[in-house]
Amino acid sequence: MTFWNNLFEGVSGAWSGGIAHSIIILAFVIALGKLLGKSKVAGISLGVTWVLFVGILFSHFGMSLDGELLHFMKEFGLILFVYSIGLQVGPGFFSSFKSGGLKLNLLAVFICLSGAGCAIALHYMTGTPVTTITGIMSGAVTNTPGLGAAQAAYADSFGTNAPDISLGYAVAYPLGVIGAILTFIIIKQCLYRHGMLAPAATSSPAIDFKAEELEAEKNIASIHTVSAETKFISRRIIISKRKLNGISLGTLNFEGVLGASITRIRRAGVELKASPDFVLQYGDRVTVVGTKESVAGVEKVLGNSLKRLDEPNLIPIFIGIALGVLVGSIPVTIPGIPQPVKLGLAGGPLVVSILLSHFGPKLKVITYTTASANLMLREIGICLFLACVGLEAGNGFVDTIVHQGGLIWIAYGALITLIPLLLAGVIGRYVLKLDYLTLIGVMSGSCTNPPALAFAGEQDKTRDTAAVSYATVYPLAMFLRVLIAQLMILFLC
């Protein structure tokens, strides 16, 4: 019995606070949390956030880690998480502002800023500590990197942790998921009762791209003598040759040499229009139009080898993490602010990974990671972070809910969730004239809310409208959520 006490309850002994003790606790918290994350209630799942709640449960019953080790694992997990997010969204970050994406991103900015406005107003109106309200805000919009940024900013400024940040997050998160979906239902019933549920056929991305492919066929036919019976095909080809990283599309001159045309490029989940000055990146998926022979010729040039893409590029990842930590540690003095502002362990790696993944090809740096590799890195990071946050905050969770006004925090979180989304619904419907599927995709992306996107996808089974608008605004929204949470701590504490 003494063995189990030493192992799980932290009683002094050979196992207490040791490596085996810590690994077993973390492994059980993460495994059980991920298992519970597979469950759904009314089609809704809290996903990886269950790791946080299991960590709280373990800590409540006295099972935790050594303080210094807990702090290290939490910060390291956060760095892995935000850096992998930057790698994912960086390639499409700046491209998302082009064309119609600018309008959608402006609406996402409004949602982010109005949510922060609601949180700040609640802070002054109710006297709730800014640390608590920042955690509530991050939970209300289901944004874990914002939670990490707030905690890192507080620790950097005051040399200690603020447990109420994670407590506020944990209390507000469940209703943050449910509240967004309820808002979608309300908006559909109240604002879209008379139509405009899906994009008009003439504005559908699929129709636009089809028109581009037909135009490409005409261009090819005008350059090369092609019989009327010649059949044009369209294929998706992966750029898997490293030497093409950073090469502009026009220099390849596929139309003039091979008689084929690239009409669009898919990068980080975003469809981009091809142009001669478009800079290609390793891992891009391009749509090629031409005859069977010409498309085969393009395939030889581009590579189209999934096996090559599976090779990990670890050097840029760890150099980027190191640069991100250095950038995040640089103090910037702002007049009127007593403490220098830092991007911190969340903001620094996020900014560097976005910039490196976008501009890396111009420097001939390969930053590409496969979707599965990025997901693995991201999941490991977020699981470590949430497990440690839960183990750190669990001692006071029940007391907070029962005796310290935790129930009213749920109401505050509901306001921060609902008010910005309802306002954005009115603006999107009547000012920006957005269809319902595009609008709820923007809302899901601006809240960085995958469960909400899953619900939106259920309304959009025959198109990718919601998913495309989600991907268009997600990079900027993620960046703003991290920045806003950090600035609230630095400016208002």
C-alpha positions in Angstrom: 0.0 0.0 0.0 2.9 2.3 0.8 4.1 1.8 -2.8 0.8 3.1 -4.3 0.7 6.0 -1.8 4.2 7.1 -2.9 3.4 6.6 -6.5 0.0 8.5 -6.8 -0.5 10.6 -3.6 2.9 12.3 -3.5 3.9 10.9 -0.1 7.6 11.3 0.5 9.5 8.3 -0.7 11.6 6.9 -3.6 8.8 7.5 -6.2 7.5 10.9 -5.0 8.0 13.6 -7.6 10.3 11.3 -9.7 10.3 10.7 -13.4 8.2 7.5 -13.2 5.7 9.1 -10.9 5.3 12.1 -13.3 5.1 10.0 -16.5 2.5 7.7 -15.0 0.3 10.6 -13.8 0.6 12.4 -17.2 0.0 9.3 -19.2 -3.2 8.4 -17.2 -4.5 11.9 -17.4 -4.0 12.2 -21.2 -5.2 8.7 -22.0 -8.3 9.0 -20.0 -9.0 12.5 -21.2 -8.6 11.5 -24.9 -10.9 8.4 -24.3 -13.6 10.6 -22.8 -13.1 13.1 -25.7 -14.5 10.5 -28.1 -17.9 10.6 -26.4 -20.6 12.9 -27.7 -23.8 14.3 -26.1 -26.4 15.4 -28.6 -23.8 15.1 -31.3 -21.4 17.5 -29.5 -18.0 16.6 -28.1 -15.6 18.6 -25.9 -12.7 16.7 -27.6 -9.3 17.2 -26.1 -10.5 19.6 -23.5 -11.5 16.5 -21.5 -7.8 16.2 -20.7 -8.1 19.4 -18.7 -11.0 18.1 -16.7 -9.4 14.8 -16.0 -6.3 16.7 -14.8 -8.5 18.8 -12.5 -10.0 15.6 -11.1 -6.6 13.9 -10.4 -5.3 17.1 -8.7 -8.5 17.4 -6.6 -7.7 13.9 -5.2 -4.1 14.8 -4.5 -2.4 13.3 -7.5 -0.1 15.9 -9.1 3.5 16.5 -10.3 6.5 18.3 -8.8 6.0 22.1 -9.2 9.1 22.8 -11.4 8.5 19.8 -13.6 4.8 20.7 -14.0 5.8 24.2 -15.1 8.3 22.9 -17.6 6.0 20.4 -19.2 3.2 22.9 -19.4 5.3 25.5 -21.2 7.0 22.9 -23.5 3.6 21.5 -24.5 2.3 25.0 -25.2 5.3 25.8 -27.4 4.9 22.6 -29.4 1.2 23.4 -29.8 1.4 27.0 -30.9 4.4 26.4 -33.2 2.6 23.5 -35.0 -0.4 25.8 -35.4 1.8 28.4 -37.0 3.2 25.9 -39.4 -0.3 24.8 -40.3 -1.8 28.3 -40.9 1.3 30.2 -42.0 1.4 29.3 -45.7 -2.1 30.6 -46.1 -2.0 33.4 -43.6 -1.3 36.3 -45.9 -3.1 34.8 -48.9 -6.3 34.7 -46.9 -6.6 38.5 -47.1 -6.8 38.5 -50.9 -10.0 38.9 -52.9 -13.2 38.0 -50.9 -11.1 36.9 -48.0 -10.6 40.4 -46.8 -14.3 40.9 -46.1 -14.5 37.7 -44.2 -11.3 38.5 -42.1 -12.7 41.9 -41.2 -15.8 40.2 -39.8 -13.5 37.8 -37.9 -11.6 40.8 -36.5 -14.9 42.4 -35.3 -15.8 39.1 -33.5 -12.5 38.9 -31.8 -12.4 42.6 -30.7 -16.1 42.7 -29.6 -15.4 39.6 -27.5 -12.5 41.3 -25.8 -14.7 44.4 -25.4 -17.4 42.3 -23.6 -14.7 40.8 -21.3 -13.2 44.1 -20.4 -16.6 45.6 -19.8 -17.5 42.7 -17.4 -14.2 43.3 -15.6 -15.0 46.9 -14.9 -18.7 46.4 -14.2 -18.4 43.4 -11.9 -15.0 43.9 -10.4 -14.0 40.4 -11.5 -10.1 40.2 -11.6 -8.7 40.6 -15.1 -6.9 37.3 -14.7 -10.2 35.5 -14.1 -12.0 37.3 -16.9 -9.2 36.6 -19.4 -9.4 32.9 -18.6 -13.2 33.1 -19.0 -12.8 34.8 -22.3 -10.4 32.2 -23.6 -12.8 29.4 -22.5 -15.8 31.2 -23.9 -14.2 31.2 -27.4 -12.6 27.8 -26.9 -9.1 29.2 -27.5 -6.4 27.3 -25.6 -3.4 29.2 -27.0 -5.0 32.4 -25.6 -5.1 30.7 -22.2 -1.4 29.8 -22.5 -0.5 33.3 -23.6 -2.3 34.8 -20.7 -0.6 32.5 -18.2 2.8 33.1 -19.7 2.3 36.9 -19.7 1.3 36.8 -16.1 4.2 34.6 -15.1 6.7 36.8 -17.0 5.4 40.0 -15.4 4.9 38.9 -11.8 7.1 35.9 -11.4 4.2 33.6 -10.2 1.2 31.8 -11.6 -2.4 32.9 -11.5 -4.6 29.8 -11.1 -7.8 31.6 -11.6 -6.9 32.0 -15.3 -7.1 28.3 -15.9 -10.1 28.0 -13.6 -12.0 30.6 -15.5 -11.1 28.8 -18.8 -12.3 25.4 -17.5 -15.6 26.8 -16.2 -16.5 28.7 -19.4 -15.3 26.2 -22.0 -18.2 23.8 -22.2 -20.8 26.5 -22.7 -18.4 28.1 -25.2 -18.8 25.1 -27.4 -22.5 24.7 -27.0 -23.2 28.5 -27.1 -21.6 28.9 -30.5 -23.8 26.1 -32.0 -26.9 27.5 -30.3 -26.1 30.9 -31.9 -25.9 29.3 -35.3 -29.4 27.8 -34.8 -30.8 31.1 -33.7 -29.3 33.0 -36.6 -30.7 30.5 -39.1 -34.2 30.7 -37.6 -34.3 34.5 -37.2 -32.1 35.9 -40.1 -32.2 33.2 -42.8 -35.8 32.2 -42.7 -36.3 33.4 -46.3 -33.3 31.9 -48.0 -29.6 32.6 -48.7 -28.6 29.5 -46.9 -25.9 28.6 -49.5 -23.9 30.6 -52.0 -25.5 31.4 -55.3 -24.4 29.1 -58.1 -22.6 32.0 -59.9 -20.5 32.7 -56.9 -19.6 29.2 -55.9 -15.9 28.6 -55.6 -16.4 25.3 -57.5 -18.1 27.2 -60.4 -15.5 29.9 -60.5 -12.7 27.3 -60.6 -14.5 25.4 -63.3 -14.7 28.5 -65.4 -10.9 29.0 -64.9 -10.3 25.5 -66.1 -12.4 26.1 -69.2 -10.4 29.3 -69.8 -7.2 27.4 -69.4 -8.3 24.8 -72.0 -9.0 27.7 -74.5 -5.5 29.2 -73.8 -3.8 25.9 -74.3 -5.7 25.3 -77.5 -4.7 28.7 -78.8 -1.0 28.1 -78.2 -0.9 24.5 -79.5 -2.7 23.0 -82.5 -5.3 20.7 -80.8 -8.0 18.8 -82.6 -11.6 19.1 -81.5 -11.6 15.5 -80.3 -8.7 16.1 -77.9 -9.8 15.4 -74.4 -8.7 17.6 -71.6 -8.3 16.3 -68.1 -7.9 17.9 -64.7 -5.6 16.3 -62.0 -4.3 17.3 -58.6 -0.5 17.0 -58.3 1.7 17.4 -55.3 4.9 19.4 -55.4 7.4 17.0 -53.9 10.7 18.2 -55.4 12.7 20.4 -53.0 14.3 22.4 -55.7 10.9 23.9 -56.7 10.4 25.4 -53.2 10.3 29.2 -53.7 10.1 29.1 -57.5 7.5 31.3 -59.2 4.9 29.6 -61.3 5.6 31.7 -64.4 9.2 30.6 -64.6 8.1 27.0 -65.3 6.0 28.1 -68.3 4.0 24.9 -68.4 1.5 26.3 -71.0 4.2 27.2 -73.5 6.4 24.1 -73.1 4.1 21.3 -72.2 0.7 22.5 -73.1 -0.8 22.3 -69.7 -2.0 24.9 -67.2 -2.1 25.2 -63.4 -5.4 26.8 -62.5 -5.3 26.8 -58.7 -3.2 25.8 -55.7 -4.4 24.3 -52.4 -2.2 25.2 -49.4 -2.9 24.7 -45.8 -6.6 24.0 -46.5 -7.0 27.2 -48.6 -7.7 27.3 -52.3 -5.6 29.9 -54.0 -5.8 31.2 -57.6 -2.8 30.6 -59.8 -0.9 33.4 -61.4 2.5 33.7 -63.1 4.1 35.5 -60.0 2.7 32.9 -57.6 5.5 31.5 -55.4 5.2 27.7 -55.1 6.0 25.9 -51.9 7.1 22.3 -51.2 3.9 20.3 -50.4 1.5 22.5 -52.4 -1.2 20.6 -54.2 -1.8 22.1 -57.7 -4.7 21.5 -60.1 -3.4 20.9 -63.6 -5.5 21.1 -66.8 -4.4 19.7 -70.1 -4.2 16.6 -72.3 -3.3 13.3 -70.6 0.3 13.5 -72.0 0.8 17.2 -71.0 -0.4 16.6 -67.5 1.9 13.6 -67.2 4.8 15.9 -68.2 3.9 18.3 -65.5 3.7 15.5 -63.0 7.3 14.5 -63.8 8.5 18.1 -63.2 6.6 18.5 -59.9 7.3 15.1 -58.5 3.9 14.1 -57.1 5.5 11.7 -54.6 3.8 11.2 -51.2 6.7 9.2 -50.0 9.0 12.2 -50.2 6.6 14.4 -48.3 6.7 11.9 -45.4 10.3 12.6 -44.7 10.4 14.9 -41.6 12.1 18.3 -41.6 13.1 18.5 -38.0 15.9 21.0 -38.3 13.7 24.0 -39.3 11.2 23.0 -36.6 13.7 23.1 -33.7 15.6 26.1 -35.1 12.2 27.9 -35.4 11.2 27.0 -31.9 14.5 28.4 -30.6 14.0 31.6 -32.6 10.4 31.8 -31.4 11.5 31.6 -27.7 14.1 34.2 -28.3 11.7 36.5 -30.0 9.1 35.9 -27.3 11.7 36.9 -24.7 12.5 40.3 -26.1 11.1 43.0 -23.9 9.4 46.0 -25.7 8.9 49.1 -23.7 5.6 50.9 -24.3 5.0 54.4 -22.8 2.5 54.3 -20.0 3.0 50.6 -19.3 5.0 49.8 -16.2 6.2 46.4 -17.4 7.9 45.8 -20.8 5.7 43.8 -23.2 6.8 40.4 -24.5 5.3 38.1 -27.0 6.1 35.3 -24.5 6.3 31.5 -24.9 3.0 31.5 -26.8 3.2 34.5 -29.0 6.9 34.3 -30.0 6.9 30.7 -31.5 3.5 31.4 -33.1 4.8 34.6 -34.9 8.0 32.9 -36.0 6.4 29.8 -37.3 3.9 31.8 -39.3 6.6 34.0 -40.8 9.0 31.1 -41.4 6.4 28.9 -43.1 5.3 31.8 -45.3 8.6 33.4 -46.2 10.8 30.2 -45.8 10.5 29.1 -49.4 12.0 32.4 -50.6 15.0 31.6 -48.4 15.0 28.0 -49.7 14.0 26.7 -46.3 11.7 23.7 -46.2 9.2 24.1 -43.4 6.6 21.7 -44.8 5.2 19.0 -42.5 2.5 16.5 -43.5 -0.9 16.9 -42.1 -0.5 13.8 -39.9 2.9 14.9 -38.6 1.6 18.3 -37.8 -1.5 16.9 -36.1 0.7 14.5 -34.0 3.0 17.4 -32.9 0.0 19.6 -32.1 -1.9 16.9 -30.2 1.1 16.0 -28.0 1.6 19.6 -27.2 -2.0 20.4 -26.4 -2.4 17.3 -24.3 0.7 18.0 -22.2 -0.4 21.6 -21.7 -4.0 20.8 -20.8 -3.0 18.0 -18.5 -0.5 20.2 -16.6 -3.0 23.1 -16.4 -5.6 20.7 -14.9 -3.1 19.2 -12.4 -2.1 22.7 -11.4 -5.6 24.1 -11.0 -7.5 21.2 -9.6 -7.0 21.9 -5.9 -9.3 24.9 -6.0 -11.7 24.0 -8.8 -14.6 22.6 -6.7 -14.2 25.4 -4.1 -14.3 28.0 -6.9 -17.5 26.6 -8.3 -19.3 26.2 -5.0 -18.1 29.0 -2.8 -16.3 31.6 -4.9 -18.8 32.6 -7.5 -17.8 30.1 -10.2 -21.4 29.7 -11.3 -21.6 33.4 -12.3 -18.5 32.9 -14.3 -20.5 30.6 -16.6 -22.9 33.4 -17.2 -20.1 35.8 -18.0 -18.7 33.3 -20.5 -22.1 32.9 -22.1 -22.2 36.7 -22.7 -18.7 36.7 -24.2 -19.7 33.9 -26.5 -23.2 35.0 -27.6 -23.0 38.8 -27.9 -20.2 39.0 -30.5 -21.6 36.2 -32.6 -25.2 37.5 -32.6 -23.9 41.0 -33.6 -21.7 39.4 -36.3 -24.7 37.5 -37.6 -26.7 40.7 -38.1 -23.7 42.4 -39.8 -22.9 39.4 -42.0 -26.5 38.9 -43.1 -27.6 42.5 -43.8 -24.4 44.5 -44.3 -22.0 42.0 -45.9 -24.8 40.0 -47.5 -23.2 36.7 -46.6 -25.0 33.4 -47.1 -25.6 31.3 -44.0 -23.0 28.6 -44.7 -20.2 31.2 -45.3 -21.3 33.1 -42.2 -21.2 30.2 -39.7 -17.9 29.1 -41.2 -16.4 32.5 -40.4 -17.9 32.4 -36.9 -16.4 29.0 -36.2 -13.0 30.1 -37.5 -13.1 33.4 -35.5 -13.8 31.4 -32.3 -11.2 28.7 -33.4 -13.9 26.3 -32.5 -13.6 22.8 -34.2 -16.9 21.4 -32.7 -18.7 24.4 -34.2 -17.1 23.7 -37.5 -18.2 20.1 -37.3 -21.8 21.3 -36.8 -21.4 23.7 -39.7 -20.2 20.8 -41.8 -23.4 18.9 -41.1 -25.3 21.8 -42.6 -23.1 21.8 -45.6 -22.8 18.2 -46.8 -22.7 18.8 -50.5 -20.2 21.8 -50.5 -17.1 22.9 -48.6 -18.4 26.5 -48.2 -18.2 26.5 -44.4 -14.9 24.8 -44.2 -13.3 27.2 -46.8 -14.5 30.3 -44.9 -13.3 28.7 -41.6 -9.8 28.2 -43.1 -9.8 31.7 -44.5 -10.2 33.5 -41.2 -8.7 30.9 -38.8 -5.0 32.1 -39.1 -5.8 35.8 -38.3 -8.3 34.9 -35.6 -5.8 32.5 -33.9 -3.2 35.2 -33.9 -5.5 37.8 -32.5 -6.9 35.6 -29.8 -3.3 34.9 -28.5 -2.4 38.6 -28.7 -5.6 39.9 -27.1 -5.3 37.6 -24.1 -1.7 38.6 -23.5 -2.4 42.3 -23.9 -5.3 42.1 -21.4 -3.0 40.7 -18.8 -0.2 43.2 -19.5 -2.3 46.3 -19.7 -5.1 45.7 -17.1 -3.3 43.8 -14.3 
